[in-house]
């Protein structure tokens, strides 16, 4: 632990920047910001340490800019970006990360010289129930070679894609096409799900979302059974991660419709985020927190307490009274 606190190994950022990153929940944006800070403002070094493709780097950059933590990115590939509060940060644009166009000869050679890839092809053909075409092989080799996914991660990814396809189509025999699996692989790469442990943890959380998806859709007024669309799924996943109950979600939905006259996912999400931040877990807690504090009822005026003078005070008063009466008698009064 002491190695983390060496004098020359301490980074600092403004409290405002830290607060914005924490509240946003943007992991990639926070990583990019920290990488730039850690590199001492050398964007080339930060990009090299992150090893991100453009399709992950640029969205994170754009989100930082939207929060006011970086200058907006030009539409054309930029020569530099500036991180607010850290001075000029040079970040040469990376060469556009497009996957290579593998030829049939290259794919055949890969199967011949790489037993692991050859075995992976056979395994996925069995899972998807078809013999791979050249295009299928190209998609798979892109995931295996270009994205660098380990075999076990590709198997997890494919199994997840099959389950999702069958759930969405309500067909126990449905199977996704390889281009669809490749698109999902690129999304996993952006999320950093390129190890077995990370992928397994992600799928475990997704299974929890699967179990509650339909109940939550019903809570927000969906009456016809269907899978959530991608944007809905993002909100639902966040609510499940926060541990919100169906009761709270339904209450937030009712308040959203009351205010907006229709369902509004971002507005409802802000309501739930505020309740989660306040620690509310039940409807009763929300309603109690929304009520203004009770005013104290006016009561009877406090009665004066009996005053018991000391014996010394009584004696002094009597002595003074005797002197006063004596002087009155002398004066004829």
Beta strands, then each sheet from edge to edge (+ up, - down):
strand 1: 81-82
strand 2: 88-89
sheet 1: 1+ 2-
end
